[in-house]
Amino acid sequence: MNFDVSRRFSTQASHSQVLSFLEDSFRKTANKVEHNGTTLTVESINATFGSINRSDKTIVEAKEKDGETLVVASVEYKPSGWFWVFLIAGLFTWICWLIPIVFYFYQKDTVKKAIEEVFNRTENEFRNSSGTTRSLPKTSTPPALPETTEDVTAQIEKLAALVEKGLLTKEEFTVQKAKILGTV
């Protein structure tokens, strides 16, 4: 049984920075995490006694999509060898064969919720207290004040394009626009 859990993050952080934070978060909840370039391989998420009945392997990929970071966790979820042992051993009693099946499906929800919690922590990490996305330090200087009306329009259009690409927040756009118009 396979299923996906995905989330979009509106942040100026690169998808590799988001993936790095995800790696740290998954290390706190999974038995095995491997970073493979642009993906993470995560195994045994939120393992407990009941998870003896299941085997899970998750491939997490972060990529840029429409100015946001899209993170997709593709989970391969299947019964473990112990599941089959318990199922066959309890086959001759009506209640004992139900126990491994109930644990198996319950653990699927446990894995899905654990992935969603990691995504929530990641989203919170890349947000500041006002609820907007956290900006990365700027390496370029703000645009110089234009001399003509055409320059003003061109500068504002350039800033709007940066907002659309996710390289500038709306708040930063407003500040830069005010500087261009000379209202600050």
Salt bridges, closest charged atoms under 4 A:
GLU23 OE2 - ARG27 NH2 2.72
GLU23 OE1 - HIS35 ND1 2.76
GLU34 OE2 - LYS32 NZ 3.40
ASP56 OD1 - ARG54 NH1 2.11
ASP66 OD2 - ARG8 NH2 3.92
GLU68 OE1 - ARG8 NH1 3.18
GLU76 OE2 - LYS78 NZ 3.49
GLU123 OE1 - ARG7 NH1 3.07
GLU123 OE2 - ARG127 NH2 3.76
GLU125 OE2 - ARG134 NH2 3.08
GLU172 OE1 - LYS138 NZ 3.66
